[in-house]
Amino acid sequence: MLPTLTHKLRESAVSVIPIMALVAILHFTIAPLGAGQLPQFIIGGLLLILGLAVFLIGAELGMVAFGQKTGSALTRRRNLPLILGAVMAIGFAITIAEPDIQVLGKQVHAVRHSIDRQTLILMIALGVGGFLMLGVAKTVFQLPLRWLLVGFYLPVFGACAFVDAVFVGVAFDAGGATTGPITVPFIIAMGVGVASAAKREKEDDDSSFGWVGLASIGPIVAVAFMGMISPATASPEDSAAGEMAAEGLVERFLLHALPEAAKDISMAILPIFLIFLLFQATLLRLPAGQMRRMTLGFLYASIGLVVFMTGVSGGFIPVGYSLGVTLGTMGGAALVPVGFLLGAVVVCAEPAVWVLNEQVEELSGGHIRRSLMLAALSISIACAVALGMIRVVTGLSIWYILIPGYALALGLTFFSPRLFTAVAFDSGGVASGPMSSTFVLSLALGASFGAGGNPATDAFGMIAMIAMAPLITIQLLGLIFKSKAKKLGEMSRRQNEEPGNVAGS
């Protein structure tokens, strides 16, 4: 296990250390933190690194392995109602355990006390489970992904037009935060299993892709529905919620952050483990050795998440908020450039981005280099975070960004290769990982408070904009690949039509 832990620690450190370095630079230059906050932030960062590493090991041993075994077992049964029910139950449970969703729920409740955190998390989980069943239908019945995306996003935008502005940002943030370190590997494993059962083997086949993209729509629908039936009313405590949370968590790190994290994570992991035991008794029937290994994985994942969430609550969220307040008082001249730089750092720090770069290079046959992919994502996400900071300063409605952004992304589905479209929407949340959910959003909330704005309407939506950037970028790269492939095909055809080649044939 030691080599694996060393590898995961290195992977986690690559995600966290760039953010820590940026905060340290800001602290010693233009935005000094409060007394004791820098050491608190460093401790929180170290806990994030350790917790994320242990969690990823546990997720591979337990949750991801559970998904793969379940997908294989369901494939052998070839029972569509059973697959649908299992996917719904597992998708629901796995989303509750997603650390990004837990963090988002905490931050939403801090800004709007009227939005119950557990209710929000349950609604998001229901949305993911429901739309995962749509992923099954897409694969089994060979439904075109582009029409499913267009067919659901258009009504979603229409419904959100009648929802309180607070819920609009939260809904789209939930869609981006869903694609986190637990959910994505699990959903992909299930998608590949069902696709292999359907035996789709065509050129430009996307039958095993698109599940994550569809699952990201579910939370938007669910949170929008929640907003229709339960409006987010403001209360006197809301305006100072972030500030009180920052001070309290810094001063009482172990007394509040650790016990709260232990309670929340135990409630999140328990449903998944119970479903695992149920499936073991009725469907999987794994040998005792595999059962012990996967149970140990669930234990590691639980411990890792407790440590991770303790670091988030005790270090990253309060310090991110405090730093945001300081930058917000300086106005856009400081906040927007910092946001641009932060976006570039975030995308380079996410391990999933590096995996995505390799995947796109492979899909394009080497025509889309990893360096080009990383540069394109870095620029697009840097622009997305900078736009989010402009919203914080000006109070610009999120509709002015989401509508043209998604219109472009959905329009590109009709021109970009199908496989690139599927990968793009699956990867929509690849950059909106733990760093975005913990630090970037908390900084935006603090900046809005410091700038005298409304954090509930001006800051939420940041994760959504980060998640939207890959939808456009990867499809544009798909068009580049399509153009290059067409030119290469024309060159090859001309060479074959030359007299010498014709005679030689």
Sequence and secondary structure as in RCSB ss.txt:
>XXXX:A:sequence
MLPTLTHKLRESAVSVIPIMALVAILHFTIAPLGAGQLPQFIIGGLLLILGLAVFLIGAELGMVAFGQKTGSALT
RRRNLPLILGAVMAIGFAITIAEPDIQVLGKQVHAVRHSIDRQTLILMIALGVGGFLMLGVAKTVFQLPLRWLLV
GFYLPVFGACAFVDAVFVGVAFDAGGATTGPITVPFIIAMGVGVASAAKREKEDDDSSFGWVGLASIGPIVAVAF
MGMISPATASPEDSAAGEMAAEGLVERFLLHALPEAAKDISMAILPIFLIFLLFQATLLRLPAGQMRRMTLGFLY
ASIGLVVFMTGVSGGFIPVGYSLGVTLGTMGGAALVPVGFLLGAVVVCAEPAVWVLNEQVEELSGGHIRRSLMLA
ALSISIACAVALGMIRVVTGLSIWYILIPGYALALGLTFFSPRLFTAVAFDSGGVASGPMSSTFVLSLALGASFG
AGGNPATDAFGMIAMIAMAPLITIQLLGLIFKSKAKKLGEMSRRQNEEPGNVAGS
>XXXX:A:secstr
 HHHHHHHHHHHHHHHHHHHHHHHHHHHTT    TTHHHHHHHHHHHHHHHHHHHHHHIIIIIIHHHHHHHHHHH
HHT HHHHHHHHHHHHHHHHHT HHHHHHHHHHHHH TTS HHHHHHHHHHHHHHHHHHHHHHHHTT  HHHHHH
HHHHHHHHHHTTS HHHHHHHHHHHHHTSSTTHHHHHHHHHHHHHHHHT   TT  TTSSHHHHHHHHHHHHHHH
HHHHS     TTGGGHHHHHHHHHHHTIIIIIHHHHHHHHHHHHHHHHHHHHHHIIIII   HHHHHHHHHHHHH
HHHHHHHHHHHIIIIIHHHHHHHHHHHHHH HHHHHHHHHHHHHHHHHH HHHHHHHHHHHHHTTTSS HHHHHH
HHHHHHHHHHHHHHHHHHH   THHHHHHHHHHHHHHTTTS HHHHHHHHHTTTSSSSHHIIIIIHHHHHHHHHH
TTS HHHHTTTHHHHHHHHHHHHHHHHHHHHHHHHHHHHHHHHHHHHSHHHHHH 
